[in-house]
Amino acid sequence: MLVDSAICTVDFTASCSKVKCVPSRLTTSSYAVLGLLAIRPWAGYELTQQATRSLRFAWPKSERLLYAEPKKLVEHGLATALQESVGQRNRTMYTITHEGRTALKRWMATSPQPVVLEAEALLRLLFAENGSVDDLTAALDQMAADAAEMYEQVVTINTGYLDGLHPFPQRTHLSVLFATFQLELFDLIVKWVDFAKSEIATWPTTEGLGMTDRTEAILNNIKQQRSVLESPSADR
């Protein structure tokens, strides 16, 4: 048993003590890696690269974290690890087990976690009174630029499928539908930044403006459940 990511406890009895190692808890990242193993066996470094490539638009995690997940799956009996020699190098090949496929199927039937959005530029907007209008505008510009870049990356990857470049052609329908969400999201971010910058351009400062006429108009749009991006009624 691999114990580097296991939780170990010490049981004391009258005569001795013994260490018991329990595999660490499976997380969503564990099941994400298990899903990749359900496609085909992977070497450890290949698995990390593929996880970074395919999961980063929905479940971005550090390479260090993703690299530890296959070992955890082996501890739980959901994958096997086989050492192979390739030329002068050794590699570990991970393969899903029958128990792993059963666990993955069981996870697919559970309720997913709520959507979580992390965006540092939005955090800076929330506390913008501690900086200048130019600071806030620059942060939003960067947010839009990053979204536009990721949009182009998704487009490039997916248009390549028309030329037969999908590494797993039988999964094209899943990859493309997945991509449509990312494209709509990145496009929305760019459009929202344009809207936000048009609002900020009317601010003389980021401090103490309170309920401006524009803010009240936006709130009325919110009350009517109308998008500020589509409704011209929030008079500019």
Helices and strands as residue ranges (DSSP letters): E 7-12, E 17-22, H 28-39, E 42-43, H 44-55, H 63-75, E 79-86, E 89-96, H 98-108, H 120-126, G 128-130, H 133-159, G 160-163, G 169-171, H 172-200, H 213-223
